[in-house]
Structures are given as C-alpha cells and as structure tokens.
Amino acid sequence: MLLVTSCCTSQTASPKSKKSTPNVLEFAKTITAKDLKDMLYTYASDEFEGRKTGEPGQKKAIHFIKEHYVNMGIPSPIADGDYFQEIPEAFFKGRAKASENVVAYIKGSEKPDEVLIISAHLDHIGISNNGDINNGADDDGSGTVSVIEIAKAFKVAVDEGFRPKRTILFLHVTGEELGLFGSQYYADVDPIFPLENTVADLNIDMIGRVDAKHENNPNYIYLIGSDKLSTELHELSEAVNKKHFNMEFDYTYNDDKDPNRFYYRSDHYNFAKNNIPIIFYFNGTHEDYHKPTDTPDKIQYELLAKRAQVIFYTAWEIANRDERIKLD
C-alpha cells in the first residue's frame, strides 16, 4: 500500500460441460493455502530485492507473474505472449525507471465487452539504505499471489465448461508505492478495455495478516469503498459473504472521515475516480508495514486462502449476474 506522510488474443470456446450448473464451491477450493505459500515464499524472497519499481527485482517479479499465467494457459489481452503493459520512464516523473503492468484475461462468454478487473500491485519499496531487503510479503505479495490463485479458480471453471459471462482482467500494477502510477497509467493513458465497459474493480492490497484489533477474532477483513459508488455492489458483496463464509466485514476504514484515508491510497482509486464501482480488500496495518520484517513466515496462509475465496465468490457473482453492477 502507498505510504503517505499526512492525516486481443482470441480464446477458444470452453469444452461443453457435462454438468448443468457450476459447482462454485469446487472452483473456490482450488485456492489453497499451500499454493499461496509456495508462491509467496518465492515472490517475497530476497532474490526479488524488494521489487522496487523499475529495478531488477521488479523485473524478476513480472516474469514470475507472467510464467504463472502462461503455465495456466490464461492469455494476455495485448497480444499472444505479451503480458506486459509498458510504462515509459517519463511517466514516473523522475521517480523510477521504465516499468510494466502485467495483464492476463479470461474472455466472457455472453457479455465479453463488459469487464471486471481484479487488481493488486506487484511492486514494493526495495532495499533500505542500510542494505536490508523489504520483502513486502503482505504488501502486496499477499494480493499478488491471491490474484493468481483467483485466476486459476476461474480457469478451472472454464476448463469444466463454465466460462464467466463477462470478461475478467487480472491486473498486476506497478509503481503503487510511488504514487499509484501503474493503475493511473492503465486508467488515464492506456485502458486495455474501455473504462465505460469496466463494471467494477476488486482491488487486493494486504490480506495476509491480522491487525491488533482482531487478534482474538481473525475471521475478518476490512472492506473499503464498496458502497461509495454502488449500493448494488455493496449488497451483492454482503450477500455472498453471508451465504458462503459469514466472515466479519469491518467497515471502519470506509468512513469518509477516517484520518488514514485508505480509500485514496491504493490502486482502486484510479478506477473509482472514473465512476467505476470498487471494493478494496485490506487486513489493516501491522508493525511490519514497510519494514524488512514484512516476511512470508508471518503470513497466515489458511486465512489468506479464505479471504481470496471470498473475493473469488464475489467476482463470480459480478461476472455472471444478468445485469452489470449499477452506479447509484
């Protein structure tokens, strides 16, 4: 999460399903603690040097992400094999070298022009002046690997003959820690899919830990922004949770008067400012935020998997409902 100092490749048709209705629970369960842990122990390792925007560790990160989509058989919407949305150095205003967003997508079966974005930032803050590596396991390694696992669950559904009605873009943005640059580039300069066709953004930034408030009740997640543009999105999100998970949705940071101003501090904001409904999923801050101690051994992987499953279910409902989510 951003630190602030103040208060088209075509896709072949799905194989014909032998079942009449999808078993969404079956797809959600493909999101596992083991797979999340295996990915994150690599992604948040010293080898990636803190994934600072434009630096060698960040370049390793984008290839790591691309490799997973290639191996899953999920294509890029840019061109065959080209998963990188290039962002020139000039766009970063002297704060970073040229960098890349990573994009992959599953084309919708009935409403392919309507697009749901699931996003997370791939960068972190790099190496401290004393040489310590800031691994960013929670911020935002947890979001990055969750997006990959959610994509896998949708691909399993496609392979079983249940392609989502709407297109889903899996968007891994760069430059978040420097000022939401990657999502700004996508939204303001080069939206791969027209913003007017983008039905919602589900943004995941830090969902692998438990904050002090919830030490005795870790079955929670903070939701920010779900009701700010679309009551319908908020109600859908609530209904999905009540039906399948009954997790505590904590809206503390959704208050317009919240001094932390988290609503403006992650990549969903570049979609919200364009009147695209959003939900920002967040576990709250902890003592390792933006420190070398934000390491993968501190992630609660079973909880991370459950939170990712909640987001998958929500995405499934948005992508498969008859009408697109309405703005208020």
Secondary structure, DSSP 8 states (H G I E B T S, - for coil): ----S------------SSSS--HHHHHTTS-HHHHHHHHHHHTSGGGGGGBTTSHHHHHHHHHHHHHHHHHT---SSBTTB-EEEE-GGGGTTSS--EEEEEEEE--SSEEEEEEEEEEE--B--B-TTS-B---IIIIIIHHHHHHHHHHHHHHHHHTT---SEEEEEEEES-HHHHSHHHHIIIII--SS-GGGEEEEEEE---SS--GGGTT--SEEEEESTTTS-HHHHHHHHHHHHHHT--EEE-GGGSTT-TT-GGGSSTTHHHHTTT--EEEEE----TTTTSTT--GGG--HHHHHHHHHHHHHHHHHHHHSSS-----
